[in-house]
Amino acid sequence: MSAVRLEIPEETLISLKTDAESFGRDLKMLGAVKLFELGKLSSGRAAQLAGMTRVEFLLALRRFKVSPFQMTEDELRQDVLNA
């Protein structure tokens, strides 16, 4: 496993009313969600990055208003029509 070290200003942590450990967990989740949303990671790999199961990750996407489906609305509609 690789590690990344970030320097976060103490003022940022104070503004967010959080500590470094919680902030790190939040960043991992936010990064996983965004990379999934951009199609750069599968839901399984994004879940792994976030430190949770795939099902937990897919359910958590709702909090971030990100669809678990990686299809556009038109692609989904076409898929349904062809089924």
C-alpha positions in Angstrom: 0.0 0.0 0.0 1.2 3.5 -0.8 0.9 6.5 1.4 0.4 10.2 0.5 1.2 13.0 2.9 -0.6 16.3 2.7 0.0 19.4 4.7 -3.3 20.9 5.8 -3.4 24.3 7.5 -4.6 24.1 11.0 -7.0 26.9 10.2 -8.7 24.7 7.6 -9.3 22.0 10.2 -10.6 24.5 12.6 -13.0 26.0 10.0 -14.3 22.6 9.2 -14.6 21.7 12.9 -12.6 18.5 12.3 -9.3 16.8 13.1 -6.6 15.6 10.7 -7.7 11.9 10.9 -11.3 12.6 10.1 -10.3 15.1 7.4 -8.1 12.4 5.8 -11.0 9.9 5.8 -13.3 12.5 4.2 -10.7 13.3 1.5 -10.3 9.7 0.7 -14.1 9.3 0.3 -14.4 12.6 -1.7 -11.6 11.5 -4.0 -13.1 8.1 -4.5 -16.5 9.5 -5.3 -15.1 12.0 -7.8 -12.8 9.5 -9.5 -15.8 7.2 -9.8 -18.0 10.0 -11.1 -15.4 10.8 -13.8 -15.2 7.2 -14.8 -11.5 6.9 -13.8 -12.3 4.2 -11.1 -14.8 1.4 -11.1 -17.2 1.3 -8.1 -15.2 -1.6 -6.7 -11.9 0.2 -6.9 -13.4 3.5 -5.6 -14.9 1.5 -2.7 -11.5 0.1 -1.9 -10.0 3.6 -1.9 -12.7 4.8 0.4 -12.2 1.9 2.7 -15.6 0.3 2.4 -17.5 -2.4 0.6 -18.8 -1.9 -2.9 -22.4 -1.9 -1.7 -21.6 0.6 1.1 -19.9 2.8 -1.5 -22.8 2.6 -4.0 -25.3 3.5 -1.2 -23.1 6.4 0.0 -23.1 8.0 -3.5 -26.5 9.4 -2.7 -25.0 11.7 -0.1 -22.9 13.3 -2.8 -25.7 13.4 -5.4 -23.7 11.0 -7.7 -25.5 8.3 -9.6 -24.3 4.8 -9.2 -25.0 4.3 -12.9 -22.2 5.2 -15.3 -24.4 5.7 -18.2 -25.8 8.9 -19.6 -29.6 9.3 -19.5 -29.8 8.7 -23.2 -27.6 5.6 -23.0 -29.8 4.3 -20.1 -33.0 5.0 -22.1 -31.6 3.3 -25.2 -30.6 0.3 -23.1 -34.1 0.0 -21.6 -35.7 0.3 -25.1 -33.4 -2.5 -26.4 -34.1 -4.8 -23.5 
